[in-house]
């Protein structure tokens, strides 16, 4: 489902670092080589139908490349 991040991401943390990132070869081929990490954090998001909710997000990021492939994992009770 499509969503937009409203505001910033809080409580971000590293889930997996370079050798443990399963999509490392795909990410390097598509976006360039870098120190890829899988990250998690919390943010307010706006869903496609316009509703706002807090959610836990997962994504990949590398220095100099940025954040890619955001995925909503679960809703938060706020």
N, CA, C and O atoms as a Tripos MOL2 file, in Angstrom:
@<TRIPOS>MOLECULE
protein
  312   311    78     0     0
PROTEIN
NO_CHARGES

@<TRIPOS>ATOM
      1 N           0.8410   -1.1800    0.0000 N.3       1 UNK1
      2 CA          0.0000    0.0000    0.0000 C.3       1 UNK1
      3 C           0.8810    1.2370    0.0000 C.2       1 UNK1
      4 O           1.9190    1.2650    0.6620 O.2       1 UNK1
      5 N           0.4760    2.2470   -0.7310 N.am      2 UNK2
      6 CA          1.2090    3.4960   -0.8400 C.3       2 UNK2
      7 C           1.0730    4.3100    0.4420 C.2       2 UNK2
      8 O          -0.0110    4.3730    1.0220 O.2       2 UNK2
      9 N           2.1760    4.9410    0.8960 N.am      3 UNK3
     10 CA          2.1240    5.8370    2.0530 C.3       3 UNK3
     11 C           3.1780    6.9190    1.8970 C.2       3 UNK3
     12 O           4.1340    6.7800    1.1350 O.2       3 UNK3
     13 N           2.9740    8.0200    2.6530 N.am      4 UNK4
     14 CA          3.9000    9.1320    2.6830 C.3       4 UNK4
     15 C           4.3100    9.3620    4.1290 C.2       4 UNK4
     16 O           3.4640    9.3590    5.0230 O.2       4 UNK4
     17 N           5.5910    9.5590    4.3620 N.am      5 UNK5
     18 CA          6.0840    9.8150    5.7170 C.3       5 UNK5
     19 C           5.8160   11.2660    6.0660 C.2       5 UNK5
     20 O           6.1910   12.1720    5.3220 O.2       5 UNK5
     21 N           5.1580   11.4860    7.2160 N.am      6 UNK6
     22 CA          4.8400   12.8230    7.7070 C.3       6 UNK6
     23 C           5.8170   13.1410    8.8390 C.2       6 UNK6
     24 O           5.8670   12.4080    9.8260 O.2       6 UNK6
     25 N           6.5790   14.1990    8.7170 N.am      7 UNK7
     26 CA          7.5610   14.5510    9.7430 C.3       7 UNK7
     27 C           8.8160   13.7110    9.6010 C.2       7 UNK7
     28 O           9.1940   13.3290    8.4940 O.2       7 UNK7
     29 N           9.4540   13.4280   10.7110 N.am      8 UNK8
     30 CA         10.7000   12.6750   10.6980 C.3       8 UNK8
     31 C          10.5430   11.2710   11.2390 C.2       8 UNK8
     32 O           9.4830   10.8940   11.7380 O.2       8 UNK8
     33 N          11.6050   10.5100   11.1330 N.am      9 UNK9
     34 CA         11.6340    9.1440   11.6530 C.3       9 UNK9
     35 C          12.3440    9.1790   13.0000 C.2       9 UNK9
     36 O          13.4350    9.7380   13.1170 O.2       9 UNK9
     37 N          11.7270    8.5840   14.0160 N.am     10 UNK10
     38 CA         12.3220    8.5560   15.3520 C.3      10 UNK10
     39 C          12.6870    7.1260   15.7240 C.2      10 UNK10
     40 O          12.2420    6.1710   15.0870 O.2      10 UNK10
     41 N          13.4930    6.9960   16.7510 N.am     11 UNK11
     42 CA         13.9220    5.6940   17.2770 C.3      11 UNK11
     43 C          14.5180    4.8040   16.1890 C.2      11 UNK11
     44 O          14.2670    3.5990   16.1640 O.2      11 UNK11
     45 N          15.3070    5.3950   15.2920 N.am     12 UNK12
     46 CA         15.9060    4.5750   14.2390 C.3      12 UNK12
     47 C          17.0340    3.7370   14.8120 C.2      12 UNK12
     48 O          17.7760    4.1780   15.6900 O.2      12 UNK12
     49 N          17.1480    2.5230   14.3000 N.am     13 UNK13
     50 CA         18.1630    1.5900   14.7820 C.3      13 UNK13
     51 C          18.5860    0.6750   13.6400 C.2      13 UNK13
     52 O          17.8470    0.4830   12.6750 O.2      13 UNK13
     53 N          19.7880    0.1130   13.7640 N.am     14 UNK14
     54 CA         20.3130   -0.8030   12.7620 C.3      14 UNK14
     55 C          19.8240   -2.2120   13.0910 C.2      14 UNK14
     56 O          19.9810   -2.6820   14.2180 O.2      14 UNK14
     57 N          19.2310   -2.8800   12.1030 N.am     15 UNK15
     58 CA         18.7930   -4.2680   12.2640 C.3      15 UNK15
     59 C          19.8740   -5.2170   11.7620 C.2      15 UNK15
     60 O          20.1720   -6.2240   12.4050 O.2      15 UNK15
     61 N          20.4590   -4.8920   10.6100 N.am     16 UNK16
     62 CA         21.5020   -5.7360   10.0190 C.3      16 UNK16
     63 C          22.5380   -4.8310    9.3590 C.2      16 UNK16
     64 O          22.1990   -3.7990    8.7800 O.2      16 UNK16
     65 N          23.8040   -5.2310    9.4540 N.am     17 UNK17
     66 CA         24.8810   -4.4670    8.8370 C.3      17 UNK17
     67 C          25.4440   -5.2550    7.6530 C.2      17 UNK17
     68 O          24.9570   -6.3410    7.3380 O.2      17 UNK17
     69 N          26.4470   -4.7190    7.0150 N.am     18 UNK18
     70 CA         26.9700   -5.1450    5.7230 C.3      18 UNK18
     71 C          26.8790   -6.6380    5.3820 C.2      18 UNK18
     72 O          26.1800   -6.9620    4.4220 O.2      18 UNK18
     73 N          27.5190   -7.5600    6.0790 N.am     19 UNK19
     74 CA         27.4540   -8.9530    5.6030 C.3      19 UNK19
     75 C          26.0990   -9.6160    5.8200 C.2      19 UNK19
     76 O          25.7930  -10.6090    5.1590 O.2      19 UNK19
     77 N          25.2900   -9.1000    6.7170 N.am     20 UNK20
     78 CA         24.0050   -9.7170    7.0400 C.3      20 UNK20
     79 C          22.8490   -9.2050    6.1950 C.2      20 UNK20
     80 O          21.7460   -9.7440    6.2840 O.2      20 UNK20
     81 N          23.0680   -8.1870    5.3820 N.am     21 UNK21
     82 CA         22.0050   -7.6460    4.5280 C.3      21 UNK21
     83 C          21.8370   -8.5900    3.3390 C.2      21 UNK21
     84 O          22.7300   -8.7070    2.5000 O.2      21 UNK21
     85 N          20.6940   -9.2560    3.2740 N.am     22 UNK22
     86 CA         20.4810  -10.2760    2.2430 C.3      22 UNK22
     87 C          20.4310   -9.7070    0.8350 C.2      22 UNK22
     88 O          20.8580  -10.3630   -0.1150 O.2      22 UNK22
     89 N          19.9110   -8.4890    0.6930 N.am     23 UNK23
     90 CA         19.7850   -7.8670   -0.6260 C.3      23 UNK23
     91 C          21.0120   -7.0450   -1.0120 C.2      23 UNK23
     92 O          20.9320   -6.2160   -1.9190 O.2      23 UNK23
     93 N          22.1300   -7.2550   -0.3530 N.am     24 UNK24
     94 CA         23.3280   -6.4480   -0.5490 C.3      24 UNK24
     95 C          23.7620   -6.4000   -2.0220 C.2      24 UNK24
     96 O          24.0570   -5.3190   -2.5330 O.2      24 UNK24
     97 N          23.8070   -7.5350   -2.7040 N.am     25 UNK25
     98 CA         24.2470   -7.5570   -4.1000 C.3      25 UNK25
     99 C          23.2610   -6.8200   -5.0020 C.2      25 UNK25
    100 O          23.6740   -6.0930   -5.9050 O.2      25 UNK25
    101 N          21.9780   -6.9990   -4.7660 N.am     26 UNK26
    102 CA         20.9590   -6.2830   -5.5420 C.3      26 UNK26
    103 C          21.0610   -4.7760   -5.3090 C.2      26 UNK26
    104 O          21.0120   -3.9990   -6.2620 O.2      26 UNK26
    105 N          21.2020   -4.3580   -4.0510 N.am     27 UNK27
    106 CA         21.2990   -2.9340   -3.7260 C.3      27 UNK27
    107 C          22.5400   -2.3130   -4.3650 C.2      27 UNK27
    108 O          22.4770   -1.2020   -4.8910 O.2      27 UNK27
    109 N          23.6610   -3.0210   -4.3230 N.am     28 UNK28
    110 CA         24.8920   -2.5040   -4.9250 C.3      28 UNK28
    111 C          24.7690   -2.3950   -6.4370 C.2      28 UNK28
    112 O          25.2780   -1.4460   -7.0320 O.2      28 UNK28
    113 N          24.0950   -3.3610   -7.0680 N.am     29 UNK29
    114 CA         23.9420   -3.3200   -8.5150 C.3      29 UNK29
    115 C          22.9950   -2.1950   -8.9480 C.2      29 UNK29
    116 O          23.2320   -1.5420   -9.9640 O.2      29 UNK29
    117 N          21.9360   -1.9690   -8.1890 N.am     30 UNK30
    118 CA         20.9300   -0.9770   -8.5840 C.3      30 UNK30
    119 C          21.3010    0.4540   -8.1820 C.2      30 UNK30
    120 O          21.0980    1.3860   -8.9610 O.2      30 UNK30
    121 N          21.8440    0.6350   -6.9700 N.am     31 UNK31
    122 CA         22.0830    1.9780   -6.4380 C.3      31 UNK31
    123 C          23.5530    2.3320   -6.2980 C.2      31 UNK31
    124 O          23.8800    3.5060   -6.1240 O.2      31 UNK31
    125 N          24.4440    1.3620   -6.3680 N.am     32 UNK32
    126 CA         25.8750    1.6110   -6.2100 C.3      32 UNK32
    127 C          26.4140    0.9640   -4.9490 C.2      32 UNK32
    128 O          25.6710    0.6730   -4.0120 O.2      32 UNK32
    129 N          27.7130    0.7460   -4.9430 N.am     33 UNK33
    130 CA         28.3180    0.0920   -3.7820 C.3      33 UNK33
    131 C          28.3760    1.0670   -2.6140 C.2      33 UNK33
    132 O          28.5460    2.2740   -2.7880 O.2      33 UNK33
    133 N          28.2340    0.5200   -1.4520 N.am     34 UNK34
    134 CA         28.2490    1.3140   -0.2300 C.3      34 UNK34
    135 C          28.1670    0.3900    0.9630 C.2      34 UNK34
    136 O          28.0800   -0.8290    0.8140 O.2      34 UNK34
    137 N          28.1950    0.9610    2.1190 N.am     35 UNK35
    138 CA         28.0680    0.1840    3.3480 C.3      35 UNK35
    139 C          26.5810    0.0780    3.6740 C.2      35 UNK35
    140 O          26.0410    0.8960    4.4180 O.2      35 UNK35
    141 N          25.9310   -0.9280    3.1170 N.am     36 UNK36
    142 CA         24.4810   -1.0710    3.2380 C.3      36 UNK36
    143 C          24.0980   -1.5690    4.6150 C.2      36 UNK36
    144 O          24.7470   -2.4450    5.1860 O.2      36 UNK36
    145 N          23.0170   -0.9840    5.1410 N.am     37 UNK37
    146 CA         22.4560   -1.3750    6.4310 C.3      37 UNK37
    147 C          20.9490   -1.4740    6.3110 C.2      37 UNK37
    148 O          20.3260   -0.6960    5.5880 O.2      37 UNK37
    149 N          20.3600   -2.4290    7.0180 N.am     38 UNK38
    150 CA         18.9090   -2.4840    7.1250 C.3      38 UNK38
    151 C          18.5500   -1.7780    8.4230 C.2      38 UNK38
    152 O          19.1020   -2.0740    9.4820 O.2      38 UNK38
    153 N          17.6060   -0.8270    8.3200 N.am     39 UNK39
    154 CA         17.2610    0.0210    9.4500 C.3      39 UNK39
    155 C          15.7900   -0.1380    9.8090 C.2      39 UNK39
    156 O          14.9820   -0.6080    9.0080 O.2      39 UNK39
    157 N          15.4640    0.2660   11.0330 N.am     40 UNK40
    158 CA         14.0770    0.2880   11.5000 C.3      40 UNK40
    159 C          13.8690    1.5680   12.2870 C.2      40 UNK40
    160 O          14.8020    2.0950   12.8930 O.2      40 UNK40
    161 N          12.6390    2.0660   12.2760 N.am     41 UNK41
    162 CA         12.3080    3.2710   13.0140 C.3      41 UNK41
    163 C          10.8050    3.4690   13.0390 C.2      41 UNK41
    164 O          10.0520    2.6880   12.4580 O.2      41 UNK41
    165 N          10.3750    4.5300   13.7230 N.am     42 UNK42
    166 CA          8.9550    4.8260   13.8660 C.3      42 UNK42
    167 C           8.6550    6.1910   13.2570 C.2      42 UNK42
    168 O           9.4610    7.1160   13.3550 O.2      42 UNK42
    169 N           7.4890    6.3070   12.6290 N.am     43 UNK43
    170 CA          7.1040    7.5750   12.0040 C.3      43 UNK43
    171 C           5.5950    7.6420   11.8580 C.2      43 UNK43
    172 O           4.9040    6.6240   11.8880 O.2      43 UNK43
    173 N           5.0970    8.8660   11.6980 N.am     44 UNK44
    174 CA          3.7010    9.0680   11.3240 C.3      44 UNK44
    175 C           3.6350    8.9830    9.8120 C.2      44 UNK44
    176 O           4.4620    9.5740    9.1170 O.2      44 UNK44
    177 N           2.6530    8.2500    9.2970 N.am     45 UNK45
    178 CA          2.5040    8.1110    7.8550 C.3      45 UNK45
    179 C           1.0800    8.4590    7.4360 C.2      45 UNK45
    180 O           0.1350    8.3270    8.2130 O.2      45 UNK45
    181 N           0.9520    8.9050    6.1960 N.am     46 UNK46
    182 CA         -0.3590    9.1690    5.6070 C.3      46 UNK46
    183 C          -0.5820    8.0920    4.5520 C.2      46 UNK46
    184 O           0.1880    7.9710    3.5990 O.2      46 UNK46
    185 N          -1.6470    7.3130    4.7350 N.am     47 UNK47
    186 CA         -1.9650    6.2460    3.7940 C.3      47 UNK47
    187 C          -2.6010    6.8060    2.5280 C.2      47 UNK47
    188 O          -2.9320    7.9900    2.4620 O.2      47 UNK47
    189 N          -2.7670    5.9650    1.5430 N.am     48 UNK48
    190 CA         -3.3410    6.3770    0.2680 C.3      48 UNK48
    191 C          -4.7420    6.9460    0.3870 C.2      48 UNK48
    192 O          -5.1410    7.7850   -0.4210 O.2      48 UNK48
    193 N          -5.5030    6.4930    1.4000 N.am     49 UNK49
    194 CA         -6.8730    7.0060    1.5710 C.3      49 UNK49
    195 C          -6.9300    8.2570    2.4440 C.2      49 UNK49
    196 O          -8.0190    8.7620    2.7180 O.2      49 UNK49
    197 N          -5.7730    8.7710    2.8880 N.am     50 UNK50
    198 CA         -5.7210   10.0190    3.6440 C.3      50 UNK50
    199 C          -5.6560    9.8750    5.1540 C.2      50 UNK50
    200 O          -5.4990   10.8800    5.8470 O.2      50 UNK50
    201 N          -5.7690    8.6680    5.6930 N.am     51 UNK51
    202 CA         -5.7160    8.4950    7.1420 C.3      51 UNK51
    203 C          -4.2790    8.5850    7.6380 C.2      51 UNK51
    204 O          -3.3390    8.1990    6.9430 O.2      51 UNK51
    205 N          -4.1260    9.1030    8.8600 N.am     52 UNK52
    206 CA         -2.8220    9.2000    9.5140 C.3      52 UNK52
    207 C          -2.7080    8.1160   10.5690 C.2      52 UNK52
    208 O          -3.6690    7.8330   11.2860 O.2      52 UNK52
    209 N          -1.5330    7.5090   10.6630 N.am     53 UNK53
    210 CA         -1.2950    6.5350   11.7230 C.3      53 UNK53
    211 C           0.1970    6.4210   11.9870 C.2      53 UNK53
    212 O           1.0190    6.7150   11.1190 O.2      53 UNK53
    213 N           0.5340    5.9920   13.1890 N.am     54 UNK54
    214 CA          1.9190    5.7300   13.5390 C.3      54 UNK54
    215 C           2.2800    4.3330   13.0840 C.2      54 UNK54
    216 O           1.4680    3.4120   13.1860 O.2      54 UNK54
    217 N           3.5000    4.1680   12.5790 N.am     55 UNK55
    218 CA          3.8900    2.8680   12.0630 C.3      55 UNK55
    219 C           5.3770    2.6250   12.2830 C.2      55 UNK55
    220 O           6.1720    3.5610   12.3660 O.2      55 UNK55
    221 N           5.7310    1.3500   12.3770 N.am     56 UNK56
    222 CA          7.1290    0.9570   12.3680 C.3      56 UNK56
    223 C           7.5200    0.7380   10.9120 C.2      56 UNK56
    224 O           6.8310    0.0360   10.1710 O.2      56 UNK56
    225 N           8.6320    1.3450   10.5100 N.am     57 UNK57
    226 CA          9.1030    1.2530    9.1400 C.3      57 UNK57
    227 C          10.4410    0.5390    9.0880 C.2      57 UNK57
    228 O          11.2370    0.6310   10.0220 O.2      57 UNK57
    229 N          10.6890   -0.1720    7.9950 N.am     58 UNK58
    230 CA         11.9900   -0.7630    7.7220 C.3      58 UNK58
    231 C          12.4590   -0.2280    6.3780 C.2      58 UNK58
    232 O          11.6400    0.0060    5.4890 O.2      58 UNK58
    233 N          13.7610   -0.0300    6.2130 N.am     59 UNK59
    234 CA         14.3330    0.4510    4.9730 C.3      59 UNK59
    235 C          15.8080    0.0890    4.9260 C.2      59 UNK59
    236 O          16.3840   -0.3800    5.9070 O.2      59 UNK59
    237 N          16.4130    0.3190    3.7490 N.am     60 UNK60
    238 CA         17.8470    0.1320    3.5740 C.3      60 UNK60
    239 C          18.4660    1.4980    3.3510 C.2      60 UNK60
    240 O          17.8460    2.3840    2.7640 O.2      60 UNK60
    241 N          19.7200    1.6650    3.8320 N.am     61 UNK61
    242 CA         20.4160    2.9240    3.5910 C.3      61 UNK61
    243 C          21.9110    2.6870    3.5310 C.2      61 UNK61
    244 O          22.4450    1.7450    4.1170 O.2      61 UNK61
    245 N          22.5740    3.5860    2.7940 N.am     62 UNK62
    246 CA         24.0300    3.5800    2.6950 C.3      62 UNK62
    247 C          24.5070    5.0230    2.6490 C.2      62 UNK62
    248 O          23.8170    5.8930    2.1160 O.2      62 UNK62
    249 N          25.6660    5.2750    3.1970 N.am     63 UNK63
    250 CA         26.2310    6.6190    3.2130 C.3      63 UNK63
    251 C          26.4850    7.0910    1.7830 C.2      63 UNK63
    252 O          27.0760    6.3670    0.9820 O.2      63 UNK63
    253 N          26.0440    8.2870    1.4710 N.am     64 UNK64
    254 CA         26.2260    8.8450    0.1490 C.3      64 UNK64
    255 C          25.1610    8.4300   -0.8550 C.2      64 UNK64
    256 O          25.0840    8.9960   -1.9450 O.2      64 UNK64
    257 N          24.3380    7.4480   -0.5000 N.am     65 UNK65
    258 CA         23.2740    6.9800   -1.3940 C.3      65 UNK65
    259 C          21.9110    7.3500   -0.8300 C.2      65 UNK65
    260 O          21.0420    7.8210   -1.5640 O.2      65 UNK65
    261 N          21.7200    7.1440    0.4520 N.am     66 UNK66
    262 CA         20.4670    7.5100    1.1020 C.3      66 UNK66
    263 C          19.6000    6.3200    1.4360 C.2      66 UNK66
    264 O          20.0610    5.1780    1.4510 O.2      66 UNK66
    265 N          18.3410    6.5990    1.7020 N.am     67 UNK67
    266 CA         17.3720    5.5880    2.1200 C.3      67 UNK67
    267 C          16.5820    5.0880    0.9200 C.2      67 UNK67
    268 O          16.1450    5.8780    0.0830 O.2      67 UNK67
    269 N          16.4020    3.7760    0.8400 N.am     68 UNK68
    270 CA         15.6450    3.1670   -0.2600 C.3      68 UNK68
    271 C          14.7710    2.0390    0.2770 C.2      68 UNK68
    272 O          15.0290    1.4980    1.3520 O.2      68 UNK68
    273 N          13.7450    1.6970   -0.4780 N.am     69 UNK69
    274 CA         12.8520    0.5590   -0.2010 C.3      69 UNK69
    275 C          12.2020    0.6220    1.1850 C.2      69 UNK69
    276 O          12.4520   -0.2390    2.0290 O.2      69 UNK69
    277 N          11.3840    1.6230    1.4150 N.am     70 UNK70
    278 CA         10.6430    1.7080    2.6740 C.3      70 UNK70
    279 C           9.5220    0.6810    2.6950 C.2      70 UNK70
    280 O           8.8770    0.4250    1.6780 O.2      70 UNK70
    281 N           9.3000    0.0950    3.8720 N.am     71 UNK71
    282 CA          8.2260   -0.8700    4.0440 C.3      71 UNK71
    283 C           7.5830   -0.6560    5.4120 C.2      71 UNK71
    284 O           8.2810   -0.5280    6.4180 O.2      71 UNK71
    285 N           6.2600   -0.6170    5.4440 N.am     72 UNK72
    286 CA          5.5350   -0.5040    6.7140 C.3      72 UNK72
    287 C           5.4260   -1.9020    7.3030 C.2      72 UNK72
    288 O           4.9180   -2.8150    6.6510 O.2      72 UNK72
    289 N           5.8980   -2.0730    8.5270 N.am     73 UNK73
    290 CA          5.8790   -3.3850    9.1490 C.3      73 UNK73
    291 C           4.6840   -3.5830   10.0830 C.2      73 UNK73
    292 O           4.0600   -4.6440   10.0760 O.2      73 UNK73
    293 N           4.3650   -2.5680   10.8840 N.am     74 UNK74
    294 CA          3.2230   -2.7020   11.7880 C.3      74 UNK74
    295 C           2.7510   -1.3300   12.2460 C.2      74 UNK74
    296 O           3.4980   -0.3520   12.2080 O.2      74 UNK74
    297 N           1.5010   -1.2800   12.6760 N.am     75 UNK75
    298 CA          0.9370   -0.0330   13.2080 C.3      75 UNK75
    299 C           1.2950    0.0890   14.6720 C.2      75 UNK75
    300 O           1.4210   -0.9120   15.3780 O.2      75 UNK75
    301 N           1.4580    1.3260   15.1280 N.am     76 UNK76
    302 CA          1.7860    1.5970   16.5210 C.3      76 UNK76
    303 C           0.5700    2.1850   17.2160 C.2      76 UNK76
    304 O          -0.1990    2.9310   16.6120 O.2      76 UNK76
    305 N           0.4000    1.8480   18.4830 N.am     77 UNK77
    306 CA         -0.6720    2.4290   19.2960 C.3      77 UNK77
    307 C          -0.1420    3.6960   19.9280 C.2      77 UNK77
    308 O           0.6870    3.6470   20.8360 O.2      77 UNK77
    309 N          -0.6230    4.8380   19.4430 N.am     78 UNK78
    310 CA         -0.1740    6.1190   19.9950 C.3      78 UNK78
    311 C          -1.3230    6.8640   20.5880 C.2      78 UNK78
    312 O          -1.1430    7.9670   21.1030 O.2      78 UNK78
@<TRIPOS>BOND
     1     1     2 1
     2     2     3 1
     3     3     4 2
     4     3     5 am
     5     5     6 1
     6     6     7 1
     7     7     8 2
     8     7     9 am
     9     9    10 1
    10    10    11 1
    11    11    12 2
    12    11    13 am
    13    13    14 1
    14    14    15 1
    15    15    16 2
    16    15    17 am
    17    17    18 1
    18    18    19 1
    19    19    20 2
    20    19    21 am
    21    21    22 1
    22    22    23 1
    23    23    24 2
    24    23    25 am
    25    25    26 1
    26    26    27 1
    27    27    28 2
    28    27    29 am
    29    29    30 1
    30    30    31 1
    31    31    32 2
    32    31    33 am
    33    33    34 1
    34    34    35 1
    35    35    36 2
    36    35    37 am
    37    37    38 1
    38    38    39 1
    39    39    40 2
    40    39    41 am
    41    41    42 1
    42    42    43 1
    43    43    44 2
    44    43    45 am
    45    45    46 1
    46    46    47 1
    47    47    48 2
    48    47    49 am
    49    49    50 1
    50    50    51 1
    51    51    52 2
    52    51    53 am
    53    53    54 1
    54    54    55 1
    55    55    56 2
    56    55    57 am
    57    57    58 1
    58    58    59 1
    59    59    60 2
    60    59    61 am
    61    61    62 1
    62    62    63 1
    63    63    64 2
    64    63    65 am
    65    65    66 1
    66    66    67 1
    67    67    68 2
    68    67    69 am
    69    69    70 1
    70    70    71 1
    71    71    72 2
    72    71    73 am
    73    73    74 1
    74    74    75 1
    75    75    76 2
    76    75    77 am
    77    77    78 1
    78    78    79 1
    79    79    80 2
    80    79    81 am
    81    81    82 1
    82    82    83 1
    83    83    84 2
    84    83    85 am
    85    85    86 1
    86    86    87 1
    87    87    88 2
    88    87    89 am
    89    89    90 1
    90    90    91 1
    91    91    92 2
    92    91    93 am
    93    93    94 1
    94    94    95 1
    95    95    96 2
    96    95    97 am
    97    97    98 1
    98    98    99 1
    99    99   100 2
   100    99   101 am
   101   101   102 1
   102   102   103 1
   103   103   104 2
   104   103   105 am
   105   105   106 1
   106   106   107 1
   107   107   108 2
   108   107   109 am
   109   109   110 1
   110   110   111 1
   111   111   112 2
   112   111   113 am
   113   113   114 1
   114   114   115 1
   115   115   116 2
   116   115   117 am
   117   117   118 1
   118   118   119 1
   119   119   120 2
   120   119   121 am
   121   121   122 1
   122   122   123 1
   123   123   124 2
   124   123   125 am
   125   125   126 1
   126   126   127 1
   127   127   128 2
   128   127   129 am
   129   129   130 1
   130   130   131 1
   131   131   132 2
   132   131   133 am
   133   133   134 1
   134   134   135 1
   135   135   136 2
   136   135   137 am
   137   137   138 1
   138   138   139 1
   139   139   140 2
   140   139   141 am
   141   141   142 1
   142   142   143 1
   143   143   144 2
   144   143   145 am
   145   145   146 1
   146   146   147 1
   147   147   148 2
   148   147   149 am
   149   149   150 1
   150   150   151 1
   151   151   152 2
   152   151   153 am
   153   153   154 1
   154   154   155 1
   155   155   156 2
   156   155   157 am
   157   157   158 1
   158   158   159 1
   159   159   160 2
   160   159   161 am
   161   161   162 1
   162   162   163 1
   163   163   164 2
   164   163   165 am
   165   165   166 1
   166   166   167 1
   167   167   168 2
   168   167   169 am
   169   169   170 1
   170   170   171 1
   171   171   172 2
   172   171   173 am
   173   173   174 1
   174   174   175 1
   175   175   176 2
   176   175   177 am
   177   177   178 1
   178   178   179 1
   179   179   180 2
   180   179   181 am
   181   181   182 1
   182   182   183 1
   183   183   184 2
   184   183   185 am
   185   185   186 1
   186   186   187 1
   187   187   188 2
   188   187   189 am
   189   189   190 1
   190   190   191 1
   191   191   192 2
   192   191   193 am
   193   193   194 1
   194   194   195 1
   195   195   196 2
   196   195   197 am
   197   197   198 1
   198   198   199 1
   199   199   200 2
   200   199   201 am
   201   201   202 1
   202   202   203 1
   203   203   204 2
   204   203   205 am
   205   205   206 1
   206   206   207 1
   207   207   208 2
   208   207   209 am
   209   209   210 1
   210   210   211 1
   211   211   212 2
   212   211   213 am
   213   213   214 1
   214   214   215 1
   215   215   216 2
   216   215   217 am
   217   217   218 1
   218   218   219 1
   219   219   220 2
   220   219   221 am
   221   221   222 1
   222   222   223 1
   223   223   224 2
   224   223   225 am
   225   225   226 1
   226   226   227 1
   227   227   228 2
   228   227   229 am
   229   229   230 1
   230   230   231 1
   231   231   232 2
   232   231   233 am
   233   233   234 1
   234   234   235 1
   235   235   236 2
   236   235   237 am
   237   237   238 1
   238   238   239 1
   239   239   240 2
   240   239   241 am
   241   241   242 1
   242   242   243 1
   243   243   244 2
   244   243   245 am
   245   245   246 1
   246   246   247 1
   247   247   248 2
   248   247   249 am
   249   249   250 1
   250   250   251 1
   251   251   252 2
   252   251   253 am
   253   253   254 1
   254   254   255 1
   255   255   256 2
   256   255   257 am
   257   257   258 1
   258   258   259 1
   259   259   260 2
   260   259   261 am
   261   261   262 1
   262   262   263 1
   263   263   264 2
   264   263   265 am
   265   265   266 1
   266   266   267 1
   267   267   268 2
   268   267   269 am
   269   269   270 1
   270   270   271 1
   271   271   272 2
   272   271   273 am
   273   273   274 1
   274   274   275 1
   275   275   276 2
   276   275   277 am
   277   277   278 1
   278   278   279 1
   279   279   280 2
   280   279   281 am
   281   281   282 1
   282   282   283 1
   283   283   284 2
   284   283   285 am
   285   285   286 1
   286   286   287 1
   287   287   288 2
   288   287   289 am
   289   289   290 1
   290   290   291 1
   291   291   292 2
   292   291   293 am
   293   293   294 1
   294   294   295 1
   295   295   296 2
   296   295   297 am
   297   297   298 1
   298   298   299 1
   299   299   300 2
   300   299   301 am
   301   301   302 1
   302   302   303 1
   303   303   304 2
   304   303   305 am
   305   305   306 1
   306   306   307 1
   307   307   308 2
   308   307   309 am
   309   309   310 1
   310   310   311 1
   311   311   312 2
@<TRIPOS>SUBSTRUCTURE
     1 UNK1         2 RESIDUE 1 A UNK
     2 UNK2         6 RESIDUE 1 A UNK
     3 UNK3        10 RESIDUE 1 A UNK
     4 UNK4        14 RESIDUE 1 A UNK
     5 UNK5        18 RESIDUE 1 A UNK
     6 UNK6        22 RESIDUE 1 A UNK
     7 UNK7        26 RESIDUE 1 A UNK
     8 UNK8        30 RESIDUE 1 A UNK
     9 UNK9        34 RESIDUE 1 A UNK
    10 UNK10       38 RESIDUE 1 A UNK
    11 UNK11       42 RESIDUE 1 A UNK
    12 UNK12       46 RESIDUE 1 A UNK
    13 UNK13       50 RESIDUE 1 A UNK
    14 UNK14       54 RESIDUE 1 A UNK
    15 UNK15       58 RESIDUE 1 A UNK
    16 UNK16       62 RESIDUE 1 A UNK
    17 UNK17       66 RESIDUE 1 A UNK
    18 UNK18       70 RESIDUE 1 A UNK
    19 UNK19       74 RESIDUE 1 A UNK
    20 UNK20       78 RESIDUE 1 A UNK
    21 UNK21       82 RESIDUE 1 A UNK
    22 UNK22       86 RESIDUE 1 A UNK
    23 UNK23       90 RESIDUE 1 A UNK
    24 UNK24       94 RESIDUE 1 A UNK
    25 UNK25       98 RESIDUE 1 A UNK
    26 UNK26      102 RESIDUE 1 A UNK
    27 UNK27      106 RESIDUE 1 A UNK
    28 UNK28      110 RESIDUE 1 A UNK
    29 UNK29      114 RESIDUE 1 A UNK
    30 UNK30      118 RESIDUE 1 A UNK
    31 UNK31      122 RESIDUE 1 A UNK
    32 UNK32      126 RESIDUE 1 A UNK
    33 UNK33      130 RESIDUE 1 A UNK
    34 UNK34      134 RESIDUE 1 A UNK
    35 UNK35      138 RESIDUE 1 A UNK
    36 UNK36      142 RESIDUE 1 A UNK
    37 UNK37      146 RESIDUE 1 A UNK
    38 UNK38      150 RESIDUE 1 A UNK
    39 UNK39      154 RESIDUE 1 A UNK
    40 UNK40      158 RESIDUE 1 A UNK
    41 UNK41      162 RESIDUE 1 A UNK
    42 UNK42      166 RESIDUE 1 A UNK
    43 UNK43      170 RESIDUE 1 A UNK
    44 UNK44      174 RESIDUE 1 A UNK
    45 UNK45      178 RESIDUE 1 A UNK
    46 UNK46      182 RESIDUE 1 A UNK
    47 UNK47      186 RESIDUE 1 A UNK
    48 UNK48      190 RESIDUE 1 A UNK
    49 UNK49      194 RESIDUE 1 A UNK
    50 UNK50      198 RESIDUE 1 A UNK
    51 UNK51      202 RESIDUE 1 A UNK
    52 UNK52      206 RESIDUE 1 A UNK
    53 UNK53      210 RESIDUE 1 A UNK
    54 UNK54      214 RESIDUE 1 A UNK
    55 UNK55      218 RESIDUE 1 A UNK
    56 UNK56      222 RESIDUE 1 A UNK
    57 UNK57      226 RESIDUE 1 A UNK
    58 UNK58      230 RESIDUE 1 A UNK
    59 UNK59      234 RESIDUE 1 A UNK
    60 UNK60      238 RESIDUE 1 A UNK
    61 UNK61      242 RESIDUE 1 A UNK
    62 UNK62      246 RESIDUE 1 A UNK
    63 UNK63      250 RESIDUE 1 A UNK
    64 UNK64      254 RESIDUE 1 A UNK
    65 UNK65      258 RESIDUE 1 A UNK
    66 UNK66      262 RESIDUE 1 A UNK
    67 UNK67      266 RESIDUE 1 A UNK
    68 UNK68      270 RESIDUE 1 A UNK
    69 UNK69      274 RESIDUE 1 A UNK
    70 UNK70      278 RESIDUE 1 A UNK
    71 UNK71      282 RESIDUE 1 A UNK
    72 UNK72      286 RESIDUE 1 A UNK
    73 UNK73      290 RESIDUE 1 A UNK
    74 UNK74      294 RESIDUE 1 A UNK
    75 UNK75      298 RESIDUE 1 A UNK
    76 UNK76      302 RESIDUE 1 A UNK
    77 UNK77      306 RESIDUE 1 A UNK
    78 UNK78      310 RESIDUE 1 A UNK
